[in-house]
């Protein structure tokens, strides 16, 4: 059963990684795709690669070694990156929705409103918000006291499960 799960999750991870990488390469290589919608789509693909890479490799190692041990530093870093890229996914989807809203409701002003500078500022702002939100949650977790024997019965360090250990 472990080998089947390992193969299934490895296959899904490789498909996800390859698909998002191909999307990013297609957008970068084709100059016709240098528009706000595709800029946000390439950012979303990058965030998805990073989001899946925070938990799946450790899960594959856990399945292969049949060990679910993770130290506190590894757990904390996994929480940080999981929150950063999860929040970033949501913020990029919001930016894409705003891009579609502007394209539909203000088609004549679309190129003025969604210029490259604004798109870059929106992307930078979403990175800033997701990192700050993640650091705020992580800082809160660092201020808590834990038992010495931390054992999380999940495949990755989830914030609610870590909070139960306080």
C-alpha beads as a LAMMPS data file, in Angstrom:
LAMMPS data file: protein, C-alpha beads

166 atoms
165 bonds

1 atom types
1 bond types

-500.0 500.0 xlo xhi
-500.0 500.0 ylo yhi
-500.0 500.0 zlo zhi

Masses

1 110.0

Atoms # bond

1 1 1 0.000 0.000 0.000
2 1 1 2.867 2.407 0.833
3 1 1 4.432 1.912 -2.593
4 1 1 1.109 2.604 -4.316
5 1 1 0.599 5.809 -2.310
6 1 1 4.173 6.893 -2.984
7 1 1 3.796 6.326 -6.723
8 1 1 0.419 8.056 -6.860
9 1 1 1.550 11.172 -4.968
10 1 1 4.847 11.339 -6.856
11 1 1 2.983 11.131 -10.177
12 1 1 0.527 13.867 -9.165
13 1 1 3.354 16.080 -7.893
14 1 1 5.375 15.684 -11.095
15 1 1 2.309 16.406 -13.244
16 1 1 1.506 19.532 -11.216
17 1 1 5.107 20.742 -11.290
18 1 1 5.509 20.100 -15.026
19 1 1 2.159 21.647 -15.954
20 1 1 2.849 24.851 -14.026
21 1 1 6.395 25.059 -15.353
22 1 1 5.151 24.691 -18.940
23 1 1 2.564 27.431 -18.362
24 1 1 5.260 29.768 -17.093
25 1 1 7.628 28.964 -19.968
26 1 1 4.901 29.453 -22.571
27 1 1 3.978 32.856 -21.150
28 1 1 7.600 33.985 -20.936
29 1 1 8.537 32.787 -24.422
30 1 1 5.540 34.143 -26.379
31 1 1 5.440 37.933 -26.611
32 1 1 1.702 37.867 -27.453
33 1 1 1.076 36.569 -23.936
34 1 1 2.696 39.538 -22.201
35 1 1 -0.637 40.867 -20.976
36 1 1 -1.895 41.381 -17.400
37 1 1 -4.015 38.217 -17.370
38 1 1 -1.058 36.055 -18.387
39 1 1 1.280 37.899 -16.033
40 1 1 -1.021 36.965 -13.157
41 1 1 -1.379 33.421 -14.517
42 1 1 2.394 32.939 -14.541
43 1 1 2.562 34.252 -10.970
44 1 1 -0.186 31.817 -10.011
45 1 1 1.712 28.948 -11.620
46 1 1 4.859 29.892 -9.712
47 1 1 2.919 30.117 -6.453
48 1 1 1.342 26.703 -7.144
49 1 1 4.756 25.129 -7.737
50 1 1 6.006 26.559 -4.458
51 1 1 2.791 25.684 -2.596
52 1 1 2.899 22.028 -3.570
53 1 1 6.652 21.892 -2.961
54 1 1 6.233 22.856 0.691
55 1 1 4.434 19.679 1.738
56 1 1 4.592 16.987 -0.954
57 1 1 8.372 16.248 -0.899
58 1 1 8.333 15.766 2.896
59 1 1 5.204 13.632 2.566
60 1 1 6.941 11.470 -0.055
61 1 1 9.934 11.049 2.237
62 1 1 7.608 10.109 5.110
63 1 1 5.847 7.515 2.977
64 1 1 9.119 6.060 1.699
65 1 1 10.835 5.857 5.096
66 1 1 7.609 5.079 7.005
67 1 1 8.569 7.768 9.495
68 1 1 6.457 10.786 10.336
69 1 1 9.066 12.659 12.345
70 1 1 9.766 16.330 11.719
71 1 1 11.779 18.615 13.956
72 1 1 10.369 21.876 15.241
73 1 1 12.436 24.049 12.867
74 1 1 11.302 22.011 9.868
75 1 1 7.718 22.160 11.072
76 1 1 7.865 25.904 11.580
77 1 1 9.410 26.530 8.163
78 1 1 6.799 24.301 6.560
79 1 1 4.040 26.317 8.243
80 1 1 5.596 29.600 7.082
81 1 1 5.866 28.567 3.439
82 1 1 2.483 26.837 3.459
83 1 1 0.816 30.020 4.703
84 1 1 2.792 32.313 2.372
85 1 1 1.993 30.415 -0.797
86 1 1 -1.577 29.574 0.231
87 1 1 -2.308 33.238 0.864
88 1 1 -0.453 34.214 -2.312
89 1 1 -2.631 31.859 -4.376
90 1 1 -5.753 33.531 -3.038
91 1 1 -4.437 37.052 -3.576
92 1 1 -3.396 36.292 -7.149
93 1 1 -6.854 34.900 -7.858
94 1 1 -8.295 38.156 -6.493
95 1 1 -6.011 40.130 -8.813
96 1 1 -7.123 38.007 -11.759
97 1 1 -10.754 38.672 -10.856
98 1 1 -10.021 42.394 -10.678
99 1 1 -8.306 42.198 -14.081
100 1 1 -11.403 40.561 -15.577
101 1 1 -13.657 43.107 -13.878
102 1 1 -11.700 46.010 -15.389
103 1 1 -11.646 44.344 -18.825
104 1 1 -15.414 43.865 -18.801
105 1 1 -16.620 47.039 -17.114
106 1 1 -14.059 49.529 -18.509
107 1 1 -12.819 48.115 -21.833
108 1 1 -11.700 51.477 -23.215
109 1 1 -9.637 52.301 -20.132
110 1 1 -8.300 48.762 -19.628
111 1 1 -4.767 49.453 -20.894
112 1 1 -4.566 52.634 -18.830
113 1 1 -5.844 51.028 -15.631
114 1 1 -3.975 47.709 -15.948
115 1 1 -0.603 48.983 -17.118
116 1 1 2.585 47.002 -16.367
117 1 1 3.475 49.249 -13.423
118 1 1 0.105 48.654 -11.742
119 1 1 0.311 44.902 -12.411
120 1 1 3.773 44.797 -10.868
121 1 1 2.592 46.781 -7.865
122 1 1 -0.380 44.440 -7.404
123 1 1 1.898 41.386 -7.571
124 1 1 4.419 42.938 -5.194
125 1 1 1.640 43.917 -2.821
126 1 1 0.250 40.391 -2.794
127 1 1 3.713 38.996 -2.005
128 1 1 4.117 41.541 0.780
129 1 1 0.696 40.809 2.295
130 1 1 1.167 37.047 2.175
131 1 1 4.641 37.198 3.746
132 1 1 3.492 39.612 6.455
133 1 1 0.407 37.521 7.246
134 1 1 2.491 34.373 7.427
135 1 1 5.097 35.986 9.648
136 1 1 2.383 37.274 11.963
137 1 1 0.928 33.780 12.386
138 1 1 4.374 32.238 12.780
139 1 1 5.435 34.834 15.316
140 1 1 2.313 34.011 17.320
141 1 1 3.214 30.308 17.259
142 1 1 6.791 31.057 18.343
143 1 1 5.549 32.884 21.432
144 1 1 3.618 29.810 22.628
145 1 1 5.120 27.117 24.844
146 1 1 5.052 23.489 23.747
147 1 1 5.572 20.144 25.400
148 1 1 8.938 18.553 24.731
149 1 1 7.438 15.556 22.911
150 1 1 5.784 17.140 19.911
151 1 1 4.145 14.501 17.759
152 1 1 1.830 15.628 14.967
153 1 1 -0.236 12.763 13.510
154 1 1 -0.481 14.299 10.016
155 1 1 1.534 14.242 6.832
156 1 1 2.528 17.882 7.232
157 1 1 2.630 20.534 9.936
158 1 1 -0.752 22.178 9.893
159 1 1 -1.175 25.304 11.995
160 1 1 -4.318 24.151 13.866
161 1 1 -2.638 20.869 14.799
162 1 1 0.453 22.664 16.056
163 1 1 -1.729 25.004 18.120
164 1 1 -3.384 21.968 19.769
165 1 1 0.027 20.959 21.119
166 1 1 0.400 24.078 23.252

Bonds

1 1 1 2
2 1 2 3
3 1 3 4
4 1 4 5
5 1 5 6
6 1 6 7
7 1 7 8
8 1 8 9
9 1 9 10
10 1 10 11
11 1 11 12
12 1 12 13
13 1 13 14
14 1 14 15
15 1 15 16
16 1 16 17
17 1 17 18
18 1 18 19
19 1 19 20
20 1 20 21
21 1 21 22
22 1 22 23
23 1 23 24
24 1 24 25
25 1 25 26
26 1 26 27
27 1 27 28
28 1 28 29
29 1 29 30
30 1 30 31
31 1 31 32
32 1 32 33
33 1 33 34
34 1 34 35
35 1 35 36
36 1 36 37
37 1 37 38
38 1 38 39
39 1 39 40
40 1 40 41
41 1 41 42
42 1 42 43
43 1 43 44
44 1 44 45
45 1 45 46
46 1 46 47
47 1 47 48
48 1 48 49
49 1 49 50
50 1 50 51
51 1 51 52
52 1 52 53
53 1 53 54
54 1 54 55
55 1 55 56
56 1 56 57
57 1 57 58
58 1 58 59
59 1 59 60
60 1 60 61
61 1 61 62
62 1 62 63
63 1 63 64
64 1 64 65
65 1 65 66
66 1 66 67
67 1 67 68
68 1 68 69
69 1 69 70
70 1 70 71
71 1 71 72
72 1 72 73
73 1 73 74
74 1 74 75
75 1 75 76
76 1 76 77
77 1 77 78
78 1 78 79
79 1 79 80
80 1 80 81
81 1 81 82
82 1 82 83
83 1 83 84
84 1 84 85
85 1 85 86
86 1 86 87
87 1 87 88
88 1 88 89
89 1 89 90
90 1 90 91
91 1 91 92
92 1 92 93
93 1 93 94
94 1 94 95
95 1 95 96
96 1 96 97
97 1 97 98
98 1 98 99
99 1 99 100
100 1 100 101
101 1 101 102
102 1 102 103
103 1 103 104
104 1 104 105
105 1 105 106
106 1 106 107
107 1 107 108
108 1 108 109
109 1 109 110
110 1 110 111
111 1 111 112
112 1 112 113
113 1 113 114
114 1 114 115
115 1 115 116
116 1 116 117
117 1 117 118
118 1 118 119
119 1 119 120
120 1 120 121
121 1 121 122
122 1 122 123
123 1 123 124
124 1 124 125
125 1 125 126
126 1 126 127
127 1 127 128
128 1 128 129
129 1 129 130
130 1 130 131
131 1 131 132
132 1 132 133
133 1 133 134
134 1 134 135
135 1 135 136
136 1 136 137
137 1 137 138
138 1 138 139
139 1 139 140
140 1 140 141
141 1 141 142
142 1 142 143
143 1 143 144
144 1 144 145
145 1 145 146
146 1 146 147
147 1 147 148
148 1 148 149
149 1 149 150
150 1 150 151
151 1 151 152
152 1 152 153
153 1 153 154
154 1 154 155
155 1 155 156
156 1 156 157
157 1 157 158
158 1 158 159
159 1 159 160
160 1 160 161
161 1 161 162
162 1 162 163
163 1 163 164
164 1 164 165
165 1 165 166
